[in-house]
């Protein structure tokens, strides 16, 4: 599957969740997890695993942890509600400053950006 098809599939799944009208941020986690897994397979990256809501640490708990399949953490993802149109204030928040200082390869997303 090419990247455009993967993105279309992801956006369809995300739209289905959001159109229900009662979705929260956490309701979108499955769509992003499936997209990341599908992308890893398409890129030939075997063994990639995504943990949704991993165990908390002293620095906090990003929403996703990405593993390389050899017990090595590749990166982290902090998700905010899809209604968060401007991620700049979030990126400057104390939470994200703490995360950036602790978690390498951190991505901030509202599921669209």
C-alpha positions as CSV (number, residue, x, y, z in Angstrom):
1,X,0.0,0.0,0.0
2,X,1.4,3.4,-0.9
3,X,1.6,6.3,1.5
4,X,-1.3,8.1,-0.1
5,X,-3.6,5.1,0.4
6,X,-2.3,4.7,4.0
7,X,-3.1,8.4,4.7
8,X,-6.6,8.1,3.1
9,X,-7.3,5.1,5.2
10,X,-6.1,6.8,8.3
11,X,-8.2,9.9,7.6
12,X,-11.3,7.8,6.9
13,X,-11.0,6.0,10.2
14,X,-10.4,9.2,12.1
15,X,-13.4,10.9,10.4
16,X,-15.6,7.9,11.3
17,X,-14.7,8.3,14.9
18,X,-15.1,12.1,15.0
19,X,-18.5,12.0,13.2
20,X,-20.0,10.0,16.0
21,X,-20.1,13.3,17.9
22,X,-19.1,12.0,21.3
23,X,-15.5,11.2,20.6
24,X,-12.7,12.4,23.0
25,X,-9.0,12.6,22.3
26,X,-8.6,9.0,23.4
27,X,-11.2,7.8,20.9
28,X,-8.7,8.7,18.1
29,X,-5.8,6.6,19.5
30,X,-6.8,3.5,17.6
31,X,-6.7,5.2,14.2
32,X,-3.2,6.6,14.8
33,X,-2.0,3.3,16.2
34,X,-3.3,1.4,13.1
35,X,-1.7,4.0,10.8
36,X,1.7,3.8,12.5
37,X,1.6,0.0,12.3
38,X,0.6,0.0,8.6
39,X,3.2,2.6,7.7
40,X,5.9,0.5,9.5
41,X,4.9,-2.6,7.5
42,X,4.8,-0.7,4.2
43,X,8.2,0.7,4.9
44,X,9.6,-2.8,5.6
45,X,10.2,-2.1,9.3
46,X,9.6,-5.4,10.9
47,X,8.8,-5.7,14.6
48,X,7.7,-2.1,15.2
49,X,5.3,-1.9,18.1
50,X,3.3,1.0,19.4
51,X,2.2,1.1,23.0
52,X,-0.8,3.2,23.7
53,X,-0.9,4.9,27.1
54,X,2.3,3.3,28.4
55,X,3.1,3.1,32.1
56,X,3.7,6.6,33.6
57,X,7.2,7.8,34.4
58,X,8.4,10.5,36.8
59,X,8.4,12.9,33.9
60,X,4.9,12.1,32.8
61,X,3.2,9.8,30.3
62,X,3.2,10.6,26.6
63,X,0.2,8.9,24.9
64,X,2.3,6.6,22.7
65,X,5.6,4.8,22.9
66,X,7.1,3.4,19.7
67,X,9.4,0.4,19.9
68,X,11.8,-1.1,17.3
69,X,11.0,-4.7,18.1
70,X,14.3,-5.2,19.9
71,X,13.3,-3.7,23.2
72,X,14.6,-0.3,22.1
73,X,12.4,2.8,22.3
74,X,12.4,4.7,19.0
75,X,10.3,7.6,20.1
76,X,7.2,9.0,21.7
77,X,4.0,10.7,20.6
78,X,1.9,13.2,22.7
79,X,-1.6,13.6,21.2
80,X,-4.0,16.4,21.8
81,X,-7.6,16.6,20.9
82,X,-8.3,17.0,17.2
83,X,-10.1,20.2,18.0
84,X,-6.8,21.7,19.0
85,X,-6.2,23.8,15.9
86,X,-3.1,25.6,17.2
87,X,-0.4,23.4,18.7
88,X,2.0,26.3,19.4
89,X,0.7,27.0,22.9
90,X,0.8,23.3,23.7
91,X,4.4,23.0,22.4
92,X,5.4,25.9,24.7
93,X,3.6,24.4,27.8
94,X,5.4,23.1,30.9
95,X,4.2,19.6,30.1
96,X,5.9,19.6,26.6
97,X,9.0,21.2,28.0
98,X,9.3,18.4,30.5
99,X,8.6,15.8,27.9
100,X,11.2,17.2,25.4
101,X,13.8,17.2,28.2
102,X,13.1,13.6,29.1
103,X,11.8,11.7,26.0
104,X,13.9,11.7,22.8
105,X,12.2,11.8,19.4
106,X,8.9,13.3,20.7
107,X,6.1,14.1,18.2
108,X,3.2,16.4,19.2
109,X,0.0,15.9,17.2
110,X,-3.6,16.7,17.1
111,X,-4.1,13.7,14.8
112,X,-4.0,16.0,11.7
113,X,-0.7,17.7,12.1
